[in-house]
Amino acid sequence: MNQNHNPINWSDKVKSLDENIRREIGIEGESEAKHILIKVQTKSSEPIEPAFIVGEDDVFLDLFVLSPQGPGITSTTVLKDNIQSIGVIGGVSTEKVDPSEVREAPLLDDVGGLYQ
């Protein structure tokens, strides 16, 4: 029997958290983040971070996890019932690109069409 009668829509929750954080630190009027980087804590593992949501349904949360060793993305799926918490790390926007960070921009743009 599924204990999760009303599953959380993590995509909406993360977007709301990001908007609240932006408002509290005074950058709410600036561009909306294209990708919101998150940290996912599950019941049985190390946190999954940094990652961003690429899709979800009532049972699963689909993520792209950025590689800490350099450019690279790993696709992973988490069972929503195993999620203890999700925290917002920050947002990545396509606007206001800092030339020193250009290396990562093409990587994120490649998956931009997948983020709904």
C-alpha positions, 0 to 999 in steps of 0.5 A: 500500500502506498503511504504517499497518497498525495505525492509532492511535486518536487519541481514546483516545490524547488521552483517555489524555494528558489523564488523565496530565496531570491526574494529574501536575498534581494535578487527577485527582479533578475532573470529566472533561473534556467536550471535550479541546482539542488541537493537531494538527501535520500534515506539510504545514501550520501546526498546527490548533488549538485543536480537538477530536475529534468522530469518527474511523475507520481513515483520517480524524480528524474535528475541530471547530476553534475560531475564534481571532477569536471564537465559531465552529467550523469542521469539518475532516477530517485524513488520519491518515497526514498527522498528525505529532503531537497535543498536549493543550492542555486540557479544557473541562468543563460543570461549574464554569463561571466566569461570565466564560467563559459566552460560549463555553459555549453554543457547546460545548454545541451540539456536545456530542452529536456528541463520542463 
